[in-house]
Amino acid sequence: MFTNRTKLRGAAAAAVVAAALTGLGAGTANAADWPTLKEGAYLYSGTTGTGTVTKVGLGDLGTCHTLSGPALSVQVANGSASLELFSGAGCTGSAWRSGSLAQTDLPWAALSYRVVPA
């Protein structure tokens, strides 16, 4: 019985991500400024998804990662994980959470992050 629920929950999450990707990708304002939204999580050194890209491993829950340079924007398209971004190295300072579907400039330069359940 738990297996069926898990499969159903996974299928529902995949459907939500697919629908969100379709909806966000079709927006003219987003399409003009941001790279194409794709499944996964990405940190950018510039605003509106520009600059150097850091792909985030969403399976590494809870581990703190210090970035080699600050991130100024983020894209996340995943049904089960989100990012917690920090203003200081070593997951210190002010924290901000992305949610599992996000495409935004950060409120400050992030120097570290960890993956958390959505």
N, C-alpha and C positions, 0 to 999 in steps of 0.2 A: 504494500500500500504506500509506503514512503517513497518507493522507487517511482511510482506513477506520479506522485505529487512533485517530486524533484524534476522529472522529465517535463511535466506540464509547466512548472515554474520556469525552467530553462527555455522552453519554447516560447513562453509568454515574454520573457526578457529579450529574447532574440527578435521577436516581432516588434516590440517597443523600440529597440535600437534601430531596426531597419526602417520603421516608420519615421522615427526622428531624423535619421540620416537623410531620408527622402525629403522631409519637410524643411530641414535646415539648409540642405543643399540647393533647394529651389528659391530661397529668399534672395532677392536681387541685391539688397544691401550687404548681406553676408557674403554672397558670391563675389562681389566686387572687391572686398577688402581682405578676406581671409582665404587661405588655401582650402581646397576641397576637404570637407569633413569626412574623415575615415575612421573606422572602428579602431579603438585603442586610446592611448593618452600621449600627448605631445606637449612639451614645453618649448617656448620660443624666446630667444634673446631680445627680440624686438617686439613692439606693439603690433596688434592685429595679425598675429601669426607670421611675422617676418623674422629674418635673422637666422641664427644657428638653431637647429632643431635637436632636441633631446627626446628620444623615444623612451617612454616609461614602461617598465615591465610590470603590468598590473597584477601578476601572480605573486609578487613579492610583498605580501601584506605586512605592515607594521615596521619594516626596516627603514631606518633613517638614511637618506642619501643626501650628501652635500654636493651641490652643483659646482662645476669648474668655473662658471660665470653666472651672473644673475639671469633669471627668467622674468620676462615682462608680460607674457601672455600664455594662455593655455587652451588646449582643445582636449575634451574628453568625450568619448562616445562608447559607453559600456554600460550594461545593465546591472552590474553587480559591484563595481568598485569606483571610488572617487579618489581625489588627491587632497592631502592636507599640506599646504605650502607655508613655509616659514620665512620670516624676514632675516633671520640669522642662520649661520652655519650650525650643523649638528642639531637641527630641528629645535632651535631656540628662537626667542623673540615672538613677535605677533604671528598668529596663525590664521589661515583662511582656508575654507573647504570649497572644493569645486562643484560637488555633486557629480552624478554619473553621466550627465549630458551637459556639457558646458563648452562655450566658445567665447572667451572674454579676455580683456586686458586685466592684469592683476592690480590690486589696490596699491601695491608697492613691489619693489624688486624682490623676488624670492631667491633665497640662497640655498634652501634645502627643502626636501619634501619626503613624505611617506605615503604609501598606498593604504587606504582604509576601506572597509566595507561601505557600500552605498546605503 
